[in-house]
Structures are given as C-alpha cells and as structure tokens.
Amino acid sequence: NEKMLIFLVAASLQLAAASPDPPAITDLVEALNTTERLWLVIRSYDWREPEQRHNCVYHEKKNLTSRAYNFTQHYIKDGKNQTLELLAELKVANASGYPTMKVRLQSAKRTASYALRTWNNEDKCGVLTFKDMNGTRQCEM
C-alpha cells in the first residue's frame, strides 16, 4: 500500500514536471470555486501517532475572491468529527511561478504555503505540495 502511494505521488509529480507551464493562478481559483466538497484523497505523509491522524479530510468554501479563500476544513480525529476555520491568501510564488495558498487558522498568524503543481480541469484533480517542519516536500492530491 505504501509503495502504491509513493508511486502515485511520484507519477503525479512527474506529470507536473513534464508540463511545459505551471498552472496559472486562475487554475487555482477555478479549482477552489465550487460548492462541492474538496476531498483530500491521497497524501505522501501520515501523522506518526494514530490518535493524531486526520481522516476523511475535506474542505468547504465559505468565500472566494481572486486573492483570498475562506474555508472550513472537516476531518475525523480519534473517531470524532472536527472542523477548522481557515483563511488562505492566493498568489503566484515569485521563485517557482506556481500559484500558492498561504493558509492559516483564522485566529493565528503562522501560515503554511501550498503550491498547486498540477491541475486537471476535466477530472477536477490536482496536486498540492508544501514543505513540512523538516523541510521535506510533501504532496496532497
């Protein structure tokens, strides 16, 4: 199972790298602009302790502009439904050219930066990357 996960993430990143151009900021806005739930289907990481794991993760849009995304993240942790109210600043990263979301809790200043590496509008599927606390690039699809 872990080998399949690594293969899927590696294949997705290879497809993203093979694309001549990174997705545009309009692709990120289009991906977020839905009344449907945005599900986290697969990720390249997992929480170390089982009781810390977030399962059945999805986002619901509250408000979206070309520069900001206000959303609720839903998940199950330790068998209980949980929610987080989050804000994201949308922009294009200067260094990479990828559209990014700087995400933070509504009540916090610390942010996490996610880059949209690939987006398939027909399948409504994309790959986001971020660097974890150790500086390792992680992926979410």
LONU-653519 format. One line per field, with one value per atom (N, C-alpha, C): atom name; x, z, y. Coordinates in pm, 1 decimal. Atoms other than C-alpha are relative to their C-alpha. Last residue first. Layout:
// LONU-653519
site [CA_...] .
x [X_...] .
z [Z_...] .
y [Y_...] .
***
This chain:
// LONU-653519
site [N_CA_C_N_CA_C_N_CA_C_N_CA_C_N_CA_C_N_CA_C_N_CA_C_N_CA_C_N_CA_C_N_CA_C_N_CA_C_N_CA_C_N_CA_C_N_CA_C_N_CA_C_N_CA_C_N_CA_C_N_CA_C_N_CA_C_N_CA_C_N_CA_C_N_CA_C_N_CA_C_N_CA_C_N_CA_C_N_CA_C_N_CA_C_N_CA_C_N_CA_C_N_CA_C_N_CA_C_N_CA_C_N_CA_C_N_CA_C_N_CA_C_N_CA_C_N_CA_C_N_CA_C_N_CA_C_N_CA_C_N_CA_C_N_CA_C_N_CA_C_N_CA_C_N_CA_C_N_CA_C_N_CA_C_N_CA_C_N_CA_C_N_CA_C_N_CA_C_N_CA_C_N_CA_C_N_CA_C_N_CA_C_N_CA_C_N_CA_C_N_CA_C_N_CA_C_N_CA_C_N_CA_C_N_CA_C_N_CA_C_N_CA_C_N_CA_C_N_CA_C_N_CA_C_N_CA_C_N_CA_C_N_CA_C_N_CA_C_N_CA_C_N_CA_C_N_CA_C_N_CA_C_N_CA_C_N_CA_C_N_CA_C_N_CA_C_N_CA_C_N_CA_C_N_CA_C_N_CA_C_N_CA_C_N_CA_C_N_CA_C_N_CA_C_N_CA_C_N_CA_C_N_CA_C_N_CA_C_N_CA_C_N_CA_C_N_CA_C_N_CA_C_N_CA_C_N_CA_C_N_CA_C_N_CA_C_N_CA_C_N_CA_C_N_CA_C_N_CA_C_N_CA_C_N_CA_C_N_CA_C_N_CA_C_N_CA_C_N_CA_C_N_CA_C_N_CA_C_N_CA_C_N_CA_C_N_CA_C_N_CA_C_N_CA_C_N_CA_C_N_CA_C_N_CA_C_N_CA_C_N_CA_C_N_CA_C_N_CA_C_N_CA_C_N_CA_C_N_CA_C_N_CA_C_N_CA_C_N_CA_C_N_CA_C_N_CA_C_N_CA_C_N_CA_C_N_CA_C_N_CA_C_N_CA_C_N_CA_C_N_CA_C_N_CA_C_N_CA_C_N_CA_C] .
x [79.0_-397.9_-146.2_140.2_-155.8_-73.3_101.7_221.8_-137.6_107.9_511.7_-107.7_118.3_842.3_-99.0_25.6_1079.1_-125.8_-40.7_1190.6_-18.2_-138.0_1179.1_52.8_-86.7_866.5_146.9_34.0_690.6_101.6_-115.0_734.5_-40.7_-41.4_424.4_123.4_-118.9_291.3_24.0_-55.4_-54.7_125.2_-102.1_-155.9_51.0_-126.6_-477.4_93.8_-99.4_-799.9_131.2_7.0_-1119.1_94.2_19.6_-1115.9_-15.8_100.8_-1167.8_-32.6_133.5_-984.3_-109.3_73.2_-667.3_-144.2_145.3_-441.9_-60.2_68.9_-71.0_-149.8_-100.1_179.8_-61.4_72.9_-59.4_97.0_-11.7_172.6_-81.4_29.0_82.4_7.6_11.4_232.2_-14.1_-60.1_166.9_-25.8_57.3_99.5_74.1_-89.2_151.4_-68.2_-82.1_-65.2_88.7_-145.7_-348.2_70.9_-43.5_-722.3_152.0_54.4_-849.5_53.2_122.1_-614.6_-50.1_-13.7_-360.7_-135.8_114.5_-305.8_31.8_-58.8_-69.0_-114.7_93.0_-210.0_81.0_-11.9_17.4_-114.8_99.9_10.9_3.9_120.7_340.3_-99.6_103.4_593.6_-128.3_37.6_873.2_-98.3_-111.8_1062.4_-40.3_-99.8_794.3_107.0_-130.5_515.0_102.7_-99.4_184.0_133.8_-91.3_-86.6_93.5_-31.7_-381.6_92.3_-34.8_-400.2_44.9_-116.2_-573.8_15.4_-10.0_-805.2_123.2_-127.8_-908.6_-14.9_32.3_-1186.4_132.5_-90.8_-1104.3_-46.7_-4.5_-1354.8_104.6_-67.1_-1359.4_-11.4_2.9_-1573.1_59.7_92.9_-1464.8_10.2_139.2_-1315.0_-102.6_28.6_-966.8_-149.2_-120.0_-961.3_-41.5_25.7_-1219.1_133.3_-76.5_-1192.0_-44.6_65.6_-1361.0_87.8_-56.0_-1172.8_-69.9_4.9_-1381.4_59.3_60.2_-1297.5_1.8_44.9_-1205.9_-75.0_87.6_-1006.2_-28.1_20.9_-837.9_-102.5_-117.0_-681.7_-14.7_-121.1_-911.9_125.3_-27.8_-1203.5_125.1_-115.4_-1356.1_5.8_-11.1_-1592.4_127.8_88.2_-1719.9_-2.4_-20.3_-1577.4_-102.8_121.1_-1595.8_24.4_16.9_-1281.2_-133.5_52.9_-1242.2_-16.3_-22.8_-1046.5_-64.5_119.3_-1186.3_4.7_57.9_-904.3_-122.8_121.7_-678.5_-47.4_32.3_-425.9_-132.5_-14.8_-320.9_-46.4_102.6_-456.3_9.8_134.5_-257.7_-106.1_81.6_73.3_-141.4_-74.2_315.9_-83.8_-33.4_77.9_65.5_101.9_92.8_45.4_-41.6_275.6_-113.0_-129.7_260.6_50.5_-108.5_-109.3_128.0_-124.4_-416.6_105.8_12.5_-781.6_123.2_-140.2_-806.0_-0.8_-51.7_-1165.4_150.2_-131.0_-1294.7_67.8_-107.9_-1665.1_128.2_-23.5_-1884.5_107.5_82.5_-1990.6_11.7_102.8_-1702.6_-81.0_131.3_-1455.1_-107.1_63.0_-1142.3_-144.4_3.6_-1021.0_-75.1_101.7_-1116.0_-13.8_130.3_-917.4_-112.1_19.7_-616.1_-136.4_27.1_-649.4_-26.0_140.7_-679.0_-39.2_77.8_-348.0_-148.7_14.6_-198.1_-79.4_138.1_-79.4_-0.1_73.0_291.6_-144.7_28.7_399.9_-67.5_-86.9_566.0_-19.4_83.4_406.8_88.4_-1.3_662.0_-82.9_-129.7_725.9_6.5_-7.1_355.9_130.2_91.9_338.9_4.7_-63.3_648.7_-88.4_-102.8_490.9_73.7_66.8_178.8_101.2_54.7_384.8_-67.4_-112.3_586.2_-49.6_-49.9_267.5_114.2_100.6_107.3_48.3_7.0_424.4_-98.2_-120.8_474.6_-1.9_11.1_114.8_119.6_95.8_148.1_-16.0_-69.0_463.5_-91.6_-89.3_281.2_74.9_82.5_0.0_86.8] .
z [122.2_-408.6_37.3_-25.5_-136.6_-132.7_104.3_-158.7_52.1_-12.6_80.5_-102.8_80.9_21.6_13.4_103.1_312.1_-76.7_128.9_505.2_-115.5_24.8_840.7_-133.1_-99.2_951.6_-17.2_-139.2_629.1_93.6_-74.0_292.6_145.2_-107.0_76.5_65.5_-76.8_-243.1_107.0_-77.9_-400.0_70.2_-98.1_-674.2_63.2_0.0_-868.3_106.1_-86.9_-970.1_-11.2_-125.8_-1120.1_103.9_-109.6_-1384.8_135.3_41.3_-1674.7_113.1_-12.7_-1501.6_-35.4_113.2_-1448.2_15.0_-10.4_-1220.8_-128.3_120.8_-1149.1_24.7_96.2_-905.0_-131.0_94.3_-698.0_-110.6_141.8_-427.0_-83.6_89.0_-55.6_-144.2_141.3_196.4_-84.5_74.2_567.5_-147.2_124.2_776.3_-49.0_67.0_1134.0_-122.2_98.0_1219.0_-78.6_-13.1_1403.1_-107.5_-124.8_1480.0_16.1_-8.6_1128.1_121.6_-79.8_1105.9_7.7_-145.0_833.5_65.3_-82.6_470.3_147.0_-133.2_226.8_97.9_-106.1_-98.6_128.4_-137.6_-399.4_86.4_-84.3_-777.6_139.7_-27.4_-916.7_81.3_98.9_-1068.8_20.8_78.0_-871.8_-112.7_35.3_-723.3_-96.1_84.4_-727.1_-49.1_-65.8_-595.3_-95.5_74.3_-759.5_70.7_82.5_-519.6_-75.7_128.6_-308.6_-78.4_94.0_61.7_-128.7_87.2_251.6_-86.8_100.7_552.4_-84.7_59.4_770.5_-102.1_84.8_1012.9_-50.1_-15.0_1145.1_-95.2_104.3_1197.5_35.9_-37.9_1386.0_-115.0_104.0_1374.0_53.8_-18.7_1636.4_-115.5_7.1_1593.9_13.6_-116.2_1712.1_6.3_-80.8_1451.6_123.5_-115.7_1172.7_68.8_-7.0_931.3_121.8_-80.5_812.3_-0.2_19.5_687.8_97.3_-117.8_663.7_-37.9_7.5_404.6_134.3_-137.1_331.5_-0.9_-10.4_11.0_147.6_-132.8_-81.1_-4.9_-88.2_-382.6_135.4_75.7_-679.6_86.7_94.0_-438.1_-77.5_89.7_-252.8_-85.4_84.3_42.6_-82.9_-60.3_258.3_-85.7_25.4_57.0_76.6_52.8_209.4_-9.4_-17.7_255.2_-57.3_113.1_302.8_38.2_3.9_519.5_-124.8_68.1_579.2_-6.8_104.0_824.5_-58.4_52.7_1034.2_-115.3_142.3_1228.7_-31.9_61.2_1573.7_-145.3_-56.0_1758.3_-55.9_53.8_1524.1_52.6_-102.3_1621.6_-53.5_-63.7_1341.9_101.2_-136.8_1127.4_67.8_-96.3_765.5_137.6_-139.9_460.9_85.0_-7.3_82.0_143.2_-41.8_64.7_16.8_-28.8_-100.5_39.6_34.1_-147.5_40.4_1.9_23.2_-17.6_-81.1_-68.9_-16.0_57.7_-193.2_90.7_-94.8_-103.1_-77.6_-36.7_-375.9_108.0_-118.8_-380.1_46.2_9.4_-614.3_128.6_20.3_-684.5_-25.5_-129.2_-533.3_-13.3_-79.0_-854.4_131.2_58.4_-1058.2_80.4_-34.2_-823.2_-53.7_-144.0_-853.9_41.7_-21.2_-1232.4_147.5_35.2_-1245.2_13.4_-118.9_-1057.1_-28.5_-22.4_-1355.0_127.8_2.1_-1359.8_26.2_-124.1_-1428.3_-14.4_-80.3_-1791.2_130.0_37.9_-2008.9_86.6_55.6_-1819.3_-32.8_145.9_-1771.1_-67.3_48.5_-1410.9_-152.0_-22.9_-1327.9_-55.1_94.4_-1488.0_13.8_131.3_-1295.9_-106.0_7.4_-975.9_-133.0_9.6_-1034.1_-11.8_135.3_-1106.6_-18.8_91.9_-786.9_-142.7_-22.7_-582.6_-95.9_45.7_-734.5_15.6_145.7_-696.6_-51.9_48.5_-333.7_-152.0_-31.8_-254.1_-55.8_95.7_-432.0_21.0_128.7_-234.3_-106.0_-6.8_91.4_-132.1_0.0_0.0_0.0] .
y [6.6_1508.9_-6.4_33.7_1609.0_1.1_-15.4_1614.5_-37.9_97.2_1666.2_33.4_-29.6_1844.6_-114.8_100.2_1783.6_37.2_-52.2_2092.9_-97.2_42.0_1913.8_52.4_-63.6_2104.6_-37.1_28.7_2001.7_65.3_50.5_2169.9_-19.4_-90.2_2200.0_-59.9_35.7_2046.4_105.7_-110.5_2045.3_-49.2_35.4_1802.0_128.5_-71.6_1847.5_-52.6_62.5_1677.8_76.4_-76.0_1819.6_-60.4_95.4_1543.4_67.6_97.8_1785.4_-97.2_-57.8_2070.6_-99.9_54.9_1870.8_45.5_-7.2_2075.4_-53.9_43.5_2037.7_5.6_47.5_2181.2_-46.2_84.7_2395.1_-39.4_-34.6_2525.1_-97.9_112.8_2516.3_48.7_-34.0_2761.1_-126.0_110.9_2712.1_29.2_50.8_3020.5_-123.7_95.5_3138.9_-60.1_-70.2_3442.6_-96.0_10.0_3269.7_81.1_-63.0_3307.5_2.0_-135.5_3244.0_73.9_-0.5_2946.3_143.4_-17.2_2997.4_-18.7_38.2_2906.1_22.9_-13.5_3077.4_-16.4_-38.4_2939.5_8.1_47.9_2925.8_49.4_-65.5_2951.1_-61.4_78.7_2820.8_82.2_-28.9_3062.4_-78.0_118.7_2899.6_29.2_87.9_3194.8_-111.3_-65.7_3464.5_-96.9_-5.1_3243.4_59.6_77.0_3333.4_17.0_-79.1_3446.4_-93.1_61.1_3332.1_92.0_-106.7_3422.6_-68.5_15.3_3145.7_123.8_-105.6_3156.6_-26.9_-37.3_2863.2_111.8_-114.5_2766.7_57.2_-113.3_2420.0_109.2_-102.9_2140.4_104.5_-123.9_1809.4_99.3_-102.8_1494.7_129.4_-111.8_1241.1_99.2_42.1_892.7_111.2_84.3_994.2_-35.4_22.6_1268.2_-77.3_86.1_1289.0_-24.8_123.7_1578.4_-79.3_102.6_1896.9_-124.4_133.9_2202.5_-94.0_86.5_2517.0_-134.2_132.8_2779.7_-71.4_21.4_3142.3_-132.8_117.2_3183.5_-22.4_58.5_3510.8_-112.8_-12.9_3684.5_-68.7_32.4_3614.7_4.5_-108.2_3603.9_-41.2_6.4_3309.3_125.2_-118.8_3275.9_-10.6_-99.2_2988.9_125.9_-142.7_2702.1_82.2_-63.7_2355.0_150.2_-143.9_2149.0_43.0_-75.8_1773.6_146.7_-144.6_1532.0_60.1_-53.5_1181.2_152.6_84.6_1104.0_68.3_-61.3_1326.6_-86.7_7.5_1124.8_68.2_-132.0_1245.1_2.5_-88.8_937.7_142.3_25.6_712.1_96.2_63.7_878.3_-19.7_109.5_947.3_-76.1_-38.1_1151.0_-119.3_40.6_1046.6_46.5_2.0_1172.3_-55.3_67.5_1147.6_-14.6_-88.5_1227.7_-80.4_71.2_1078.3_102.0_141.6_1169.7_-79.0_40.9_1507.8_-151.3_109.8_1590.2_-16.8_29.8_1925.5_-102.7_24.7_1928.0_-29.9_139.9_2070.5_-7.6_22.1_2436.7_-144.9_103.0_2502.8_-3.6_-61.1_2779.6_-106.1_-28.9_2625.9_47.3_123.4_2460.5_20.2_87.6_2768.3_-129.4_-58.2_2993.1_-88.2_18.7_2762.9_53.5_142.7_2746.7_-27.6_21.0_3128.2_-147.1_-35.2_3147.2_-18.1_-144.1_2965.9_24.0_-49.9_2605.5_150.9_28.1_2561.9_45.6_-118.4_2560.4_-40.7_-110.9_2297.7_124.4_-106.2_2007.2_119.7_11.8_1731.4_108.3_-46.2_1839.2_-2.6_-144.4_1808.8_56.3_-63.2_1466.4_151.6_10.2_1362.7_63.8_-103.8_1496.8_-4.1_-130.0_1288.2_112.9_-12.4_977.1_135.4_-20.0_1025.8_19.0_-135.1_1071.8_29.5_-96.2_764.1_143.3_1.8_556.0_104.7_-65.9_659.4_7.0_-141.9_569.1_75.6_-54.2_233.4_149.9_-8.8_155.6_59.3_-114.6_240.9_18.5_-120.1_0.0_126.2] .
***
